[in-house]
Amino acid sequence: MLKTIQFLAVILALGMLIPERGLIPVKNATNKDWNTNSFWHAPWGKSGVHKGIDIFARLDTPVLSSAGGLVIYTGNISMGGNVVAVLGPKWRIHYYAHLASVDTKTLSWTSRGEAIGTVGNSGNAAGKAPHLHYSGTHAHTLSMAILD
């Protein structure tokens, strides 16, 4: 058991050593394309806390992977609509929601800047301006919440 724990600790440490460079995940977007206040409170919808940013763009604008990594989920969920989740450097999960289309597959590798989908208004963004909901969280933080 101790050897297993030591092995997992080494794997976690190695993952934290992988360098990460950020990238705005919508083609040709700038920081003027999102509402910085939307991180703390949803401008619409049910949630009072909006954990991410909404980057507004034209429908079908390419969504780019903000980091290279393993695509751990693609699919459709009620609030996020068409979504992609990528496990990147430092064990960070990058979450892309409200996509019009998903252009990658679960368990495939993606590179920083590679198109993984297109901007849309799926899920609880139906009828709203097309945008990408983007957030990032550490996998170890998420696993602690699940185990708690």
C-alpha positions in Angstrom: 0.0 0.0 0.0 2.8 2.4 0.9 4.5 1.8 -2.5 1.3 2.5 -4.3 0.9 5.8 -2.4 4.5 6.7 -3.2 4.0 5.9 -6.9 0.9 8.1 -7.0 2.7 10.9 -5.2 5.5 10.8 -7.9 2.9 10.8 -10.7 1.2 13.8 -9.2 4.5 15.7 -8.7 5.5 15.0 -12.3 2.2 16.3 -13.6 2.8 19.6 -11.7 6.2 20.0 -13.4 4.8 20.2 -16.9 4.9 23.8 -18.1 1.6 25.5 -19.0 1.1 28.6 -21.2 -2.4 30.0 -21.4 -4.3 30.8 -24.6 -7.7 32.6 -25.0 -9.8 29.7 -26.3 -11.8 31.4 -29.0 -10.1 32.2 -32.3 -9.3 35.9 -32.7 -10.8 36.8 -29.3 -9.3 39.4 -27.0 -10.0 40.2 -23.3 -12.6 42.7 -24.6 -14.8 39.8 -25.7 -15.8 38.8 -22.2 -17.5 40.3 -19.2 -15.0 40.1 -16.3 -17.9 40.5 -13.8 -19.6 37.3 -15.2 -17.0 35.2 -13.3 -18.7 36.0 -10.0 -22.4 36.2 -10.9 -24.4 34.9 -13.8 -25.9 37.5 -16.0 -28.7 35.0 -16.7 -29.7 31.5 -15.7 -30.2 29.7 -12.4 -26.8 29.9 -10.7 -25.8 32.7 -8.4 -22.1 31.7 -8.7 -20.8 31.5 -12.2 -17.5 29.6 -12.1 -15.9 30.6 -15.4 -16.0 33.3 -18.0 -18.2 33.8 -21.0 -16.4 34.7 -24.2 -18.8 36.1 -26.8 -18.2 35.5 -30.5 -20.1 34.8 -33.7 -21.8 31.4 -34.0 -19.5 28.7 -35.2 -16.3 30.6 -34.4 -13.6 27.9 -33.7 -13.0 27.1 -30.0 -9.3 26.4 -29.4 -7.8 24.2 -26.7 -6.2 26.6 -24.3 -3.6 23.8 -23.3 -2.4 20.6 -24.7 -3.7 17.5 -23.0 -6.0 14.5 -22.8 -9.7 15.0 -23.8 -11.4 13.3 -20.8 -15.0 14.1 -21.8 -17.1 15.1 -24.8 -20.9 15.1 -24.7 -24.1 16.9 -23.9 -25.2 18.0 -20.4 -28.3 19.9 -19.3 -26.7 23.2 -18.2 -23.5 23.2 -20.4 -25.1 21.8 -23.5 -22.3 20.5 -25.8 -19.2 20.3 -23.7 -15.5 19.3 -23.9 -13.2 18.7 -20.9 -9.4 18.5 -21.3 -6.9 17.4 -18.7 -3.9 19.6 -19.2 -0.6 20.4 -17.5 -0.5 20.7 -13.7 -3.5 18.4 -13.6 -5.8 21.3 -14.6 -9.2 20.4 -16.2 -10.2 22.9 -18.9 -14.0 23.0 -19.4 -15.6 24.4 -22.6 -19.4 24.7 -22.7 -22.3 25.8 -24.9 -20.6 24.6 -28.0 -22.4 24.5 -31.3 -20.3 21.5 -32.4 -17.7 19.3 -30.8 -14.7 18.5 -33.1 -12.7 16.1 -30.9 -13.3 12.8 -29.2 -13.0 11.5 -25.6 -9.6 10.0 -24.9 -7.9 11.7 -27.8 -4.9 14.1 -27.4 -5.2 17.7 -28.2 -2.5 20.4 -28.7 -2.6 24.0 -27.5 -4.4 26.0 -30.1 -6.1 23.0 -31.8 -9.7 23.5 -32.7 -11.9 21.3 -30.4 -15.4 22.7 -31.3 -17.3 25.9 -32.2 -18.9 28.7 -30.3 -22.6 28.2 -29.8 -25.6 28.6 -27.4 -26.4 25.0 -26.4 -27.6 24.0 -22.9 -29.0 26.7 -20.7 -27.6 29.3 -23.1 -30.3 28.4 -25.7 -31.8 31.6 -27.1 -28.9 33.7 -25.7 -26.0 35.3 -27.6 -23.5 32.7 -28.8 -20.5 32.4 -26.4 -18.1 29.9 -24.9 -18.3 29.3 -21.2 -14.7 28.5 -20.2 -13.3 27.5 -16.8 -10.4 25.7 -15.4 -10.0 23.8 -12.1 -7.3 21.5 -10.7 -8.1 17.8 -10.9 -6.8 17.2 -7.3 -9.2 19.9 -6.0 -12.1 18.3 -7.9 -11.2 14.9 -6.5 -11.1 16.2 -2.9 -14.6 17.6 -3.4 -15.8 14.2 -4.7 -14.2 12.3 -1.8 -15.5 14.7 0.8 
